[in-house]
Amino acid sequence: MTSNVVAARESTTAMEICTKLLIGEFNGLPVIDSNAKVIGIVTAVDILRALRQGKNLDSLRAIDIMTRNPVVVKQDTEINEIIDIILQKAIILVPVINDDRKLIGVVGRLDILQQNLNEKFVTIGETS
């Protein structure tokens, strides 16, 4: 799980989200309300869909293009269950919430791959 997560507010423009996706090399951002509760998710696909429809990214808000009520998991959800969700729903990342539905992190495909890959390697030597 990535706990240092960037999230968008409902009022964040699609252009701001697009910029954040490009700068941060993210594939998507959770959308939270004023209480930090997850209410949606905006992905690069949502941005592409808006562009394809000829929409102005400066006038669209996260709330306009987000996927509402996304699949979320708790911090203690088993990794295999998260993998099943990602595969069944064909999604890139899953927001992680606490008991109050507040965002505490995300688990993405690459997080899972990195965790498994890093278990197989050892770093030896010093860095200068």
Backbone torsions as a table, in degrees:
resi	resn	phi	psi	omega
1	MET	NA	138.1	172.2
2	THR	-94.1	117.2	-176.9
3	SER	-96.8	-16.8	176.3
4	ASN	-92.0	76.9	-169.2
5	VAL	-103.5	142.3	175.4
6	VAL	-95.5	132.4	178.7
7	ALA	-129.7	155.2	177.1
8	ALA	-102.4	152.6	172.5
9	ARG	-91.8	163.9	-179.5
10	GLU	-54.7	-35.1	-174.7
11	SER	-88.7	-3.8	179.5
12	THR	-61.8	134.6	-179.0
13	THR	-74.7	156.5	177.6
14	ALA	-62.3	-34.4	177.9
15	MET	-65.3	-41.8	177.7
16	GLU	-63.7	-40.4	178.2
17	ILE	-65.2	-44.3	178.5
18	CYS	-58.0	-44.9	178.5
19	THR	-61.8	-44.4	-179.8
20	LYS	-64.5	-39.4	178.0
21	LEU	-61.1	-43.7	-178.2
22	LEU	-70.4	-45.7	-178.3
23	ILE	-67.8	-43.1	-177.1
24	GLY	-86.9	-3.6	-177.3
25	GLU	54.7	42.9	176.1
26	PHE	-96.3	158.1	172.7
27	ASN	-100.0	-14.7	-179.6
28	GLY	-170.9	163.0	179.4
29	LEU	-133.7	134.6	171.2
30	PRO	-66.8	150.8	175.3
31	VAL	-112.5	129.7	-177.4
32	ILE	-119.4	156.4	174.6
33	ASP	-89.6	-171.9	-176.6
34	SER	-67.0	-13.6	177.5
35	ASN	-101.6	13.2	-179.3
36	ALA	66.6	21.1	176.5
37	LYS	-87.8	137.9	-178.9
38	VAL	-71.5	124.5	178.7
39	ILE	-120.5	-10.1	-178.9
40	GLY	-175.1	-176.2	176.1
41	ILE	-148.4	139.9	175.7
42	VAL	-118.2	127.8	179.4
43	THR	-115.8	171.3	176.0
44	ALA	-58.9	-32.5	177.8
45	VAL	-62.7	-40.0	177.8
46	ASP	-62.8	-39.8	177.9
47	ILE	-65.3	-46.0	178.8
48	LEU	-60.7	-41.7	179.0
49	ARG	-60.5	-43.3	179.2
50	ALA	-64.1	-41.6	177.8
51	LEU	-63.1	-42.8	-179.8
52	ARG	-62.3	-32.1	179.6
53	GLN	-83.7	2.5	177.7
54	GLY	76.2	20.1	-178.1
55	LYS	-78.9	153.1	177.7
56	ASN	-89.4	116.4	-176.5
57	LEU	-65.6	-22.8	178.7
58	ASP	-74.9	-24.3	-177.5
59	SER	-99.1	-13.9	177.6
60	LEU	-84.3	144.8	176.7
61	ARG	-110.3	162.8	177.9
62	ALA	-53.5	-42.3	-178.0
63	ILE	-62.3	-24.7	-179.6
64	ASP	-77.0	-30.7	-172.2
65	ILE	-118.8	-5.6	-175.9
66	MET	-70.8	155.7	168.0
67	THR	-83.2	120.0	-176.6
68	ARG	-80.6	152.0	177.7
69	ASN	47.3	59.1	-178.2
70	PRO	-69.1	162.2	174.1
71	VAL	-63.8	132.5	177.3
72	VAL	-129.7	160.6	176.6
73	VAL	-132.3	161.6	174.0
74	LYS	-89.6	164.7	-176.7
75	GLN	-62.8	-29.5	-177.5
76	ASP	-92.2	10.1	178.0
77	THR	-65.5	133.4	179.8
78	GLU	-62.8	143.0	-177.4
79	ILE	-60.3	-37.1	179.2
80	ASN	-65.3	-32.9	176.5
81	GLU	-67.6	-39.4	177.7
82	ILE	-65.5	-42.2	177.2
83	ILE	-60.3	-44.0	178.4
84	ASP	-59.2	-42.5	179.2
85	ILE	-62.5	-46.9	-179.2
86	ILE	-60.8	-42.9	-179.1
87	LEU	-71.6	-45.5	-177.9
88	GLN	-66.4	-39.3	-176.8
89	LYS	-91.6	-7.9	-177.6
90	ALA	54.1	50.2	-179.8
91	ILE	-114.3	163.7	-175.0
92	ILE	-95.1	-35.0	-178.4
93	LEU	-147.0	156.0	-178.7
94	VAL	-126.1	122.1	175.7
95	PRO	-65.7	143.8	177.2
96	VAL	-108.9	129.7	-175.9
97	ILE	-123.5	162.6	172.6
98	ASN	-95.1	-171.3	-177.2
99	ASP	-64.3	-21.8	178.7
100	ASP	-91.5	9.6	-176.6
101	ARG	66.6	18.1	177.1
102	LYS	-83.8	141.4	-178.7
103	LEU	-67.3	127.8	175.3
104	ILE	-123.8	-6.6	178.6
105	GLY	171.0	-174.8	174.3
106	VAL	-140.4	152.2	171.2
107	VAL	-120.9	122.2	178.8
108	GLY	-114.1	167.6	178.4
109	ARG	-53.8	-45.3	-177.2
110	LEU	-67.3	-32.3	176.3
111	ASP	-58.9	-44.3	-178.4
112	ILE	-67.3	-44.0	179.3
113	LEU	-63.7	-43.7	-179.9
114	GLN	-62.9	-41.1	179.4
115	GLN	-60.8	-45.5	-179.1
116	ASN	-71.2	-37.7	180.0
117	LEU	-67.5	-43.7	-177.1
118	ASN	-65.2	-23.9	178.3
119	GLU	-68.2	-19.9	-174.7
120	LYS	-97.4	-3.5	-176.6
121	PHE	-124.2	154.6	177.3
122	VAL	-129.5	135.3	175.8
123	THR	-93.3	126.7	-177.5
124	ILE	-121.9	141.1	176.7
125	GLY	105.6	174.8	-178.1
126	GLU	-106.9	151.7	171.7
127	THR	-105.0	145.1	-179.2
128	SER	-97.6	NA	NA
